[in-house]
Amino acid sequence: MTTLTTNQDLDPAALREAFGVFPSGVVAVAAEVDGQLTGLAASSFTSVSLDPPLVSFSIANTSKTWPDLRRARHLGVTILAEHHGSVCRQLAGPVESRFHGLAVSVTSDEAVTLDDGLAQFDCTIHQEVEAGDHTIVLLRLHAVGGDGFGDPLVFHRSGFRRMEIEARVRAAV
């Protein structure tokens, strides 16, 4: 049995480790800004509301990309598939090479999505909420696409993981 103790000075390393036990999917958030493809990877994506249709992700207040990206008329969000581990690292790398070699689509409103993602969304910023050292970005959905086939890229314990396939679990029962 684990006991919890009150501690006003929560250790950031211990918090990161504890937060890391919860797996999350990974998305690319991207747009064309001033004629340049601009984007980032986020592992804090979640659905929020069906009416109105809203999703969210969180971005560190220290992000150098978000100030540019938030100026876009529309944002594209792509749910990354399990084979996108290298794409996720590329989107977190040097700004000038984040989209090299990637097949993308750009809408007339300049939202950018990856062609081989599990799902793609065309969004606008609905609201930004300051939350400590991050900002929670609520996005309003305007369009959705993708076939949804395949397994998502999962971020767990500071690394990319594969989902356990249900068929193996059922076969063992």
C-alpha positions in Angstrom: 0.0 0.0 0.0 1.3 3.4 -0.9 1.0 6.2 1.5 0.7 9.8 0.4 2.3 12.6 2.4 1.6 16.3 2.2 4.5 18.1 0.6 4.3 21.7 -0.6 7.6 21.3 -2.5 6.7 18.6 -5.0 9.8 17.5 -6.8 9.4 18.1 -10.6 11.3 14.9 -11.4 9.0 12.9 -9.2 5.9 14.6 -10.8 7.2 13.9 -14.3 7.7 10.3 -13.4 4.2 10.0 -11.9 2.6 11.8 -14.8 4.5 9.5 -17.2 2.6 6.3 -16.0 -0.5 7.6 -17.8 -0.2 6.9 -21.5 -1.4 9.5 -24.0 -1.8 9.7 -27.7 0.3 12.1 -29.8 -0.8 14.7 -32.3 0.8 17.1 -34.8 -0.6 20.7 -34.6 0.4 22.6 -37.7 -0.5 25.5 -40.1 1.0 27.6 -42.8 2.1 30.9 -41.2 3.6 33.6 -43.3 4.2 31.1 -46.1 6.1 28.7 -43.9 4.9 25.3 -42.6 4.9 25.6 -38.8 4.1 22.9 -36.4 4.8 20.9 -33.2 4.0 17.6 -31.6 1.8 17.4 -28.5 1.0 14.5 -26.2 -1.7 16.3 -24.2 -4.5 16.1 -26.8 -8.0 15.2 -25.7 -11.6 15.5 -26.8 -13.5 18.0 -24.8 -17.1 18.5 -26.2 -19.4 17.4 -28.9 -21.6 20.5 -28.7 -19.9 22.6 -29.6 -17.2 20.3 -31.1 -14.0 21.1 -29.1 -10.7 19.4 -28.5 -7.7 20.6 -26.5 -4.0 20.3 -26.1 -1.5 21.9 -23.7 1.6 23.8 -24.7 4.6 24.9 -22.6 4.7 28.6 -22.0 8.4 28.5 -23.1 7.4 27.1 -26.6 9.2 29.1 -29.3 6.7 27.7 -32.0 3.4 28.5 -30.3 3.6 32.3 -30.7 3.9 31.9 -34.4 1.5 29.0 -34.7 -1.3 30.7 -32.8 -1.4 33.5 -35.4 -2.7 31.1 -38.0 -6.2 31.5 -39.3 -6.8 27.7 -38.9 -4.8 24.9 -37.3 -4.6 21.4 -38.5 -4.4 18.6 -36.0 -3.4 15.1 -37.0 -3.6 12.1 -34.7 -0.3 10.3 -35.2 -0.1 6.5 -36.0 2.2 4.1 -34.3 4.7 4.3 -37.2 5.1 8.1 -36.6 7.7 7.9 -33.8 10.4 9.4 -36.0 7.9 12.0 -37.3 7.1 13.1 -33.7 10.9 13.5 -33.1 11.2 15.4 -36.3 8.3 17.8 -35.3 10.2 18.4 -32.0 13.5 19.1 -33.8 14.9 22.1 -35.7 12.2 24.4 -37.0 13.5 24.5 -40.6 13.4 20.7 -41.1 10.2 19.7 -39.2 8.3 19.0 -42.4 11.1 17.7 -44.7 10.0 14.5 -46.4 6.5 14.5 -44.9 3.3 14.3 -47.1 1.0 17.0 -45.9 -2.1 18.8 -47.1 -2.8 22.5 -46.7 -6.4 23.8 -46.6 -7.5 27.1 -48.1 -7.5 28.4 -44.5 -3.9 27.3 -44.1 -4.5 24.4 -41.7 -1.8 21.7 -42.3 -2.4 18.0 -41.7 -0.2 14.9 -42.3 -1.7 12.8 -45.0 -1.1 9.4 -43.4 -2.4 10.3 -39.9 -5.2 8.3 -38.3 -7.5 11.4 -38.2 -7.2 15.0 -39.3 -9.0 18.0 -37.9 -9.4 21.6 -39.2 -9.7 23.9 -36.2 -9.6 27.4 -34.9 -8.6 28.6 -31.4 -11.6 28.8 -29.2 -9.9 29.8 -26.0 -6.5 29.8 -24.3 -6.4 29.1 -20.6 -3.2 29.9 -18.6 -2.4 26.9 -16.4 0.9 27.2 -14.5 3.8 26.6 -16.8 1.5 25.6 -19.7 -1.4 27.0 -21.6 -4.4 24.8 -22.3 -5.6 25.5 -25.9 -9.2 24.8 -26.7 -9.8 24.3 -30.4 -13.1 24.5 -32.2 -13.5 21.8 -34.9 -14.6 22.8 -38.4 -13.9 19.6 -40.4 -12.8 16.1 -39.7 -11.2 13.5 -42.0 -9.2 10.2 -42.0 -10.0 6.6 -42.1 -9.1 5.9 -38.5 -7.5 2.5 -39.3 -4.4 1.6 -37.5 -3.1 2.0 -34.0 -2.2 5.4 -32.5 1.3 6.5 -31.4 1.3 6.2 -27.6 3.6 8.2 -25.4 4.2 6.4 -22.1 7.1 6.7 -19.5 8.9 9.2 -21.7 9.0 6.9 -24.7 6.8 5.7 -27.6 4.9 2.4 -27.1 2.6 0.1 -29.0 -0.9 -0.6 -27.9 -1.7 -4.2 -26.8 -4.0 -5.7 -29.4 -7.3 -6.9 -28.0 -7.3 -10.0 -30.1 -4.3 -11.4 -28.2 -6.1 -10.7 -24.9 -9.3 -12.4 -26.1 -7.3 -15.4 -27.4 -5.7 -15.9 -24.0 -9.1 -16.0 -22.2 
